[in-house]
Amino acid sequence: MPEKRPADGTVALIPAKKQRNEMVVVNNSSRQIMESGPPRCSNMDAPIMLLSGHSGEVYTGQFHPSGNMLASAGYERLIYLWNVYGECENVNVMSGHTGAIVQLCFNPEGDTIFTASTDKTVGVFDTVTGERIKRMKGHTSFVNSVDCARSGKPLVVSGGDDCQVKVWDRRRRQPVASLNSTYQVTAVQFSEDASQVVSAGIDNDIKIWDLRKNAVVTDIQGHSDTVTGMKLSPDGAYVLTNSMDNTVRIWDVRPFCTGERCVKVLTGHQHNYEKNLLHCSWSPDGAMVAAGSSDRNVYVWDTATRKILYKLPGHLGSVNDVDFHSLEPIIMSVGSDKQIYLGEFEP
């Protein structure tokens, strides 16, 4: 039997295959997903952060105006406050609603959170203490949308399934104005100076209300299905809408606009049988817009060219809300998979 030849000391090394820029999941408490690759462009711990903790679908989320925190809420009737930096810990959980929270927004100072809920009320919460300061009662059905004035006025607007758009003064108990929209209202926004309210609903139209007359001054047509989300642009001249006709549109809402008010039509995202109220958002400089989508992706478009800049995967359910960070290139998305993602993008 032939003997094995003795080893001559040279060890044949198999060349290791170089990994192609693949995702490396770092297993720590916040499950950072680290990309071994491009240079970093934000102060987050990792390029993508996953925030878990919700036990039900998340319908709404927004960054705090300072950019250090974010709030999220949904089916569980609770508002969660999270840190944006570090391990993204959950800092507070606020309770006070008896129905799902469909939308929330911070006031410009960031010390108050306003919520729209299916318990027919608009909630007012203190960001610092986590206490509910107030419950605004007046709607007779689900409240679908809430927004607060950008200017110094302490005004809040809400819209609901009772076809009412209600304007509230934080210092009073009763609404200061009730506007009848004939059809269920799914999205409301104040104009830049809070002298007008923009509303949209299941009649596909966008209505601009003058609060001095308490009447519709402009009725804009264009969408062919329910508008599910709406956001005023950073400069206050345009409004962005997300609709079940699978388009995102930008409208000129300036008072003396003549001609066509629909400025841009953006496509690519989807709505499905779930009929969730999918929201949308502007980047702080107005150069990009993003929208939630039922195909589990976050879509980001270039406002000028109408091209899709990013189609961001990760969620395992419908993406219901998106928001841009005020200071850094970070985008947040919340979904029906109970997860919240924070991701940085190239500015």
Backbone torsions as a table, in degrees:
resi	resn	phi	psi	omega
1	MET	NA	123.7	-175.8
2	PRO	-67.0	139.5	-179.2
3	GLU	-77.4	153.6	175.9
4	LYS	-70.2	135.1	-179.1
5	ARG	-70.3	142.6	-176.6
6	PRO	-69.1	147.2	178.8
7	ALA	-68.5	134.5	-178.6
8	ASP	-93.0	16.2	174.9
9	GLY	88.6	-16.6	178.6
10	THR	-88.0	119.6	-179.2
11	VAL	-95.3	122.6	178.6
12	ALA	-73.5	114.9	179.6
13	LEU	-94.9	128.0	174.8
14	ILE	-78.3	124.0	-178.7
15	PRO	-61.9	127.7	-179.2
16	ALA	-71.5	135.2	179.6
17	LYS	-74.1	130.2	-179.2
18	LYS	-75.5	128.5	-179.6
19	GLN	-67.4	138.6	179.0
20	ARG	-89.8	89.1	169.0
21	ASN	35.0	57.9	-175.6
22	GLU	-98.8	162.2	-179.4
23	MET	-72.7	132.1	176.8
24	VAL	-114.0	120.3	178.9
25	VAL	-91.4	119.2	179.4
26	VAL	-90.7	122.5	-171.8
27	ASN	-87.5	78.8	171.4
28	ASN	-123.0	-172.7	-168.0
29	SER	-59.8	-31.3	-177.4
30	SER	-101.7	10.0	177.3
31	ARG	44.5	60.9	177.6
32	GLN	-67.1	139.7	175.8
33	ILE	-105.2	109.9	-173.3
34	MET	-102.2	133.5	177.1
35	GLU	-98.6	122.3	179.0
36	SER	-84.4	88.7	-174.8
37	GLY	-174.2	-114.4	-165.9
38	PRO	-61.2	159.7	-178.4
39	PRO	-64.3	150.4	-177.6
40	ARG	-78.9	147.7	-179.9
41	CYS	-132.0	16.1	172.9
42	SER	-145.1	173.4	-178.6
43	ASN	-94.0	13.0	177.5
44	MET	-69.5	160.0	179.9
45	ASP	-61.5	-34.2	-178.3
46	ALA	-145.4	161.2	-179.2
47	PRO	-61.4	-30.9	177.9
48	ILE	-130.4	128.3	176.7
49	MET	-119.0	138.9	178.1
50	LEU	-111.6	123.4	-179.4
51	LEU	-107.3	111.4	179.4
52	SER	-112.1	150.2	179.8
53	GLY	161.1	-27.6	177.7
54	HIS	-68.5	142.9	178.0
55	SER	-105.2	2.3	177.1
56	GLY	-138.9	176.6	-179.7
57	GLU	-58.5	140.5	178.0
58	VAL	-99.4	123.3	-175.8
59	TYR	-101.2	-22.9	-171.8
60	THR	-151.4	147.7	177.9
61	GLY	-156.9	148.2	177.3
62	GLN	-151.9	144.8	173.4
63	PHE	-74.5	145.8	171.6
64	HIS	-67.1	146.0	-179.4
65	PRO	-54.0	-30.3	179.7
66	SER	-74.3	-21.2	-179.6
67	GLY	87.0	-0.7	-178.3
68	ASN	-89.7	-19.4	-176.8
69	MET	-132.9	166.7	169.3
70	LEU	-142.8	154.6	178.7
71	ALA	-118.3	144.3	177.0
72	SER	-141.5	153.6	-178.6
73	ALA	-158.2	165.2	-179.2
74	GLY	-176.4	-137.6	-171.3
75	TYR	-61.3	-28.7	-174.2
76	GLU	-77.8	-3.1	177.8
77	ARG	74.5	12.4	-179.5
78	LEU	-116.9	152.0	173.3
79	ILE	-105.3	126.9	177.5
80	TYR	-103.2	133.5	173.0
81	LEU	-107.4	133.1	-177.3
82	TRP	-128.1	152.6	168.6
83	ASN	-78.6	144.7	177.5
84	VAL	-85.7	-33.1	-175.3
85	TYR	-105.3	171.7	-178.9
86	GLY	69.8	-139.3	-176.5
87	GLU	-82.2	5.0	-178.5
88	CYS	55.6	50.6	-178.7
89	GLU	-70.1	153.7	172.4
90	ASN	-82.7	115.6	-173.5
91	VAL	-91.6	-28.1	-175.6
92	ASN	-157.4	150.4	173.2
93	VAL	-128.7	122.7	-177.0
94	MET	-109.5	136.6	177.8
95	SER	-119.8	166.0	-179.6
96	GLY	154.8	-10.1	177.5
97	HIS	-105.1	152.5	176.3
98	THR	-108.3	7.8	176.8
99	GLY	-138.9	168.7	-179.4
100	ALA	-58.9	146.5	176.9
101	ILE	-95.8	119.2	-171.7
102	VAL	-94.3	-30.2	178.1
103	GLN	-153.8	146.6	174.0
104	LEU	-136.1	157.2	173.8
105	CYS	-150.9	147.3	173.9
106	PHE	-85.8	150.6	168.5
107	ASN	-76.5	164.2	-174.4
108	PRO	-58.5	-29.8	178.8
109	GLU	-77.7	-23.0	178.2
110	GLY	86.4	5.2	-178.6
111	ASP	-91.3	-4.6	-177.3
112	THR	-135.6	143.7	173.8
113	ILE	-116.7	132.3	174.9
114	PHE	-107.5	138.7	-176.3
115	THR	-129.9	146.0	172.9
116	ALA	-109.7	132.3	-172.6
117	SER	-135.8	158.3	177.3
118	THR	-76.1	-0.9	175.3
119	ASP	-86.8	16.5	174.8
120	LYS	72.5	13.7	-179.2
121	THR	-122.8	161.9	170.3
122	VAL	-108.1	123.8	-177.4
123	GLY	-95.7	148.1	174.9
124	VAL	-124.9	119.3	-175.2
125	PHE	-120.7	146.5	175.3
126	ASP	-87.2	122.9	-176.7
127	THR	-65.0	-36.6	-173.5
128	VAL	-76.0	-50.9	-175.8
129	THR	-86.7	-22.8	-177.5
130	GLY	80.8	7.0	-179.6
131	GLU	-84.9	151.9	170.9
132	ARG	-83.1	123.1	-178.0
133	ILE	-85.5	-34.7	-168.4
134	LYS	-159.2	153.1	170.6
135	ARG	-126.7	120.9	-179.6
136	MET	-93.8	113.0	-177.6
137	LYS	-104.7	143.8	-179.2
138	GLY	168.1	-33.2	176.8
139	HIS	-71.7	148.1	-179.8
140	THR	-106.0	4.3	175.1
141	SER	-149.4	-171.8	-177.2
142	PHE	-51.8	138.5	171.0
143	VAL	-95.3	124.1	-173.6
144	ASN	-98.7	-23.8	-171.1
145	SER	-151.5	150.5	179.1
146	VAL	-146.4	147.4	175.6
147	ASP	-151.7	152.2	176.7
148	CYS	-120.2	157.0	-173.9
149	ALA	-67.6	139.8	177.4
150	ARG	-76.9	-35.2	-178.9
151	SER	-73.4	179.6	-175.0
152	GLY	-68.6	-1.6	-176.8
153	LYS	-72.3	138.5	180.0
154	PRO	-82.8	53.7	-174.7
155	LEU	-106.1	147.2	177.4
156	VAL	-132.2	141.7	176.5
157	VAL	-122.1	143.8	178.9
158	SER	-139.0	153.8	178.1
159	GLY	-137.1	145.8	-174.2
160	GLY	-147.2	-176.8	-179.0
161	ASP	-73.0	-5.4	176.0
162	ASP	-88.1	13.8	178.5
163	CYS	66.3	14.6	-177.0
164	GLN	-104.4	139.0	166.9
165	VAL	-107.8	117.5	-176.6
166	LYS	-114.0	135.0	175.8
167	VAL	-107.0	129.1	-175.7
168	TRP	-117.6	145.5	167.5
169	ASP	-101.6	127.3	-176.1
170	ARG	-57.0	-24.2	-174.5
171	ARG	-88.0	-6.5	-176.5
172	ARG	-115.9	162.2	-179.9
173	ARG	-84.9	-43.3	-175.3
174	GLN	-91.7	155.0	176.4
175	PRO	-64.3	145.2	179.4
176	VAL	-83.0	-18.7	176.1
177	ALA	-151.3	139.2	172.9
178	SER	-124.3	118.5	-175.9
179	LEU	-111.9	127.7	-177.7
180	ASN	-91.3	119.7	-174.6
181	SER	-99.8	2.5	179.6
182	THR	69.3	-37.2	179.1
183	TYR	-120.3	159.8	179.0
184	GLN	-54.4	136.2	-177.7
185	VAL	-100.2	127.3	-177.6
186	THR	-111.7	-12.8	-178.8
187	ALA	-153.3	136.6	177.1
188	VAL	-136.5	148.6	174.9
189	GLN	-148.4	145.6	170.3
190	PHE	-80.3	154.1	168.1
191	SER	-75.0	175.5	-175.2
192	GLU	-56.5	-44.6	-176.4
193	ASP	-98.0	8.9	177.9
194	ALA	61.3	21.7	175.0
195	SER	-89.9	-13.0	178.8
196	GLN	-132.2	157.4	174.8
197	VAL	-123.5	135.4	175.2
198	VAL	-105.2	129.3	-179.9
199	SER	-132.2	156.9	176.9
200	ALA	-149.3	158.8	-176.1
201	GLY	-161.8	-151.4	-173.4
202	ILE	-79.6	-1.9	176.3
203	ASP	-92.0	7.8	174.0
204	ASN	69.7	-7.4	-176.6
205	ASP	-91.5	155.0	173.4
206	ILE	-107.4	123.4	-177.3
207	LYS	-110.8	135.6	173.9
208	ILE	-109.0	119.9	-177.7
209	TRP	-102.5	136.8	172.6
210	ASP	-94.3	122.1	-175.3
211	LEU	-76.4	-11.5	175.4
212	ARG	-79.7	-31.6	179.8
213	LYS	-100.6	-15.0	-172.3
214	ASN	53.2	43.4	-179.8
215	ALA	-144.7	161.8	177.7
216	VAL	-74.1	126.3	176.9
217	VAL	-101.2	-26.9	179.0
218	THR	-139.6	133.8	176.5
219	ASP	-121.7	115.4	-174.4
220	ILE	-109.1	128.3	177.4
221	GLN	-107.0	156.6	-179.7
222	GLY	166.2	-46.0	177.3
223	HIS	-72.5	150.5	179.5
224	SER	-111.2	8.9	175.3
225	ASP	-153.6	174.2	-174.8
226	THR	-51.8	134.9	173.7
227	VAL	-84.7	124.4	-173.7
228	THR	-102.8	-18.6	-178.6
229	GLY	-155.3	152.5	-177.2
230	MET	-150.8	144.4	-180.0
231	LYS	-148.3	132.9	176.4
232	LEU	-77.4	141.0	-177.9
233	SER	-69.7	159.7	-178.4
234	PRO	-57.7	-30.9	-179.8
235	ASP	-90.7	-1.8	175.1
236	GLY	78.9	3.7	-176.0
237	ALA	-91.6	-23.8	-174.2
238	TYR	-127.3	160.4	173.4
239	VAL	-127.9	140.0	-178.7
240	LEU	-104.9	133.3	179.2
241	THR	-128.0	144.5	175.5
242	ASN	-113.4	130.0	-173.8
243	SER	-133.0	157.5	178.3
244	MET	-70.6	-3.8	173.2
245	ASP	-83.0	12.5	177.4
246	ASN	64.3	31.4	170.4
247	THR	-126.9	152.8	168.4
248	VAL	-114.2	128.7	-174.9
249	ARG	-123.9	149.2	175.3
250	ILE	-112.0	128.0	-175.6
251	TRP	-119.2	142.5	174.0
252	ASP	-84.2	116.8	-178.0
253	VAL	-111.2	16.5	177.6
254	ARG	-68.1	144.5	-168.8
255	PRO	-62.7	-32.8	-174.7
256	PHE	-107.0	28.9	179.2
257	CYS	-70.5	127.8	175.7
258	THR	-109.7	149.5	179.0
259	GLY	87.2	-156.3	-173.6
260	GLU	-69.8	126.0	-179.9
261	ARG	-89.0	-19.5	177.1
262	CYS	-79.5	110.8	-173.3
263	VAL	-90.1	-40.8	-175.6
264	LYS	-140.7	144.7	171.5
265	VAL	-122.0	121.9	-178.1
266	LEU	-113.7	134.6	-178.2
267	THR	-128.7	167.7	178.4
268	GLY	134.7	-36.7	-178.2
269	HIS	-84.7	173.9	-174.4
270	GLN	-135.8	154.6	168.5
271	HIS	-121.4	153.2	179.3
272	ASN	-136.2	-165.4	-175.2
273	TYR	-61.8	-19.2	179.8
274	GLU	-63.3	-27.3	178.2
275	LYS	55.4	39.6	176.2
276	ASN	-70.7	153.2	174.5
277	LEU	-81.6	93.3	-177.7
278	LEU	-86.0	129.1	-174.3
279	HIS	-96.3	-179.4	-179.7
280	CYS	-148.8	170.2	-173.1
281	SER	-156.9	155.2	175.2
282	TRP	-104.8	148.8	168.3
283	SER	-74.9	157.6	-173.6
284	PRO	-57.9	-29.8	180.0
285	ASP	-93.1	-0.4	178.1
286	GLY	77.5	4.2	-176.6
287	ALA	-81.3	-19.7	-179.8
288	MET	-131.7	152.8	170.9
289	VAL	-130.6	151.7	179.3
290	ALA	-132.8	156.0	179.5
291	ALA	-146.0	149.0	172.7
292	GLY	-74.1	157.9	-176.6
293	SER	-150.5	148.4	-177.9
294	SER	-80.2	-7.8	179.8
295	ASP	-89.5	18.9	172.5
296	ARG	73.7	10.0	178.1
297	ASN	-111.0	155.1	170.4
298	VAL	-98.9	127.0	180.0
299	TYR	-105.0	131.7	176.0
300	VAL	-124.1	125.7	-179.4
301	TRP	-111.4	154.5	168.3
302	ASP	-83.5	124.4	-174.9
303	THR	-63.1	-38.9	-174.9
304	ALA	-73.0	-47.1	-173.2
305	THR	-94.1	-11.7	-177.3
306	ARG	66.8	13.3	179.8
307	LYS	-85.1	149.5	174.0
308	ILE	-76.3	118.9	178.7
309	LEU	-85.5	-41.6	-178.0
310	TYR	-138.4	141.6	169.6
311	LYS	-128.4	101.4	-166.3
312	LEU	-99.2	118.7	179.3
313	PRO	-87.0	-176.8	175.6
314	GLY	131.3	-44.1	-178.3
315	HIS	-71.5	151.0	178.6
316	LEU	-107.6	13.0	178.0
317	GLY	-154.6	178.6	-178.6
318	SER	-53.4	136.2	174.9
319	VAL	-87.6	116.1	-171.2
320	ASN	-95.7	-29.8	-178.1
321	ASP	-148.2	149.3	178.3
322	VAL	-136.4	151.7	176.4
323	ASP	-152.7	143.7	176.4
324	PHE	-95.0	142.3	174.7
325	HIS	-68.4	145.2	-173.7
326	SER	-75.8	-24.3	-173.1
327	LEU	-117.7	-29.1	-173.4
328	GLU	-123.2	160.9	178.4
329	PRO	-76.9	72.5	178.7
330	ILE	-124.7	136.7	175.7
331	ILE	-120.1	139.4	178.5
332	MET	-110.0	143.0	173.0
333	SER	-136.9	142.1	177.3
334	VAL	-123.5	147.7	-172.3
335	GLY	-141.7	173.1	177.8
336	SER	-72.1	-6.6	176.8
337	ASP	-87.2	12.9	176.7
338	LYS	70.7	10.0	-176.7
339	GLN	-108.1	157.0	173.0
340	ILE	-125.6	127.9	176.4
341	TYR	-110.2	139.2	168.4
342	LEU	-116.2	126.3	-179.5
343	GLY	-135.0	144.4	176.4
344	GLU	-97.4	151.0	179.0
345	PHE	-132.6	167.8	-179.7
346	GLU	-74.8	123.5	-175.7
347	PRO	-70.3	NA	NA
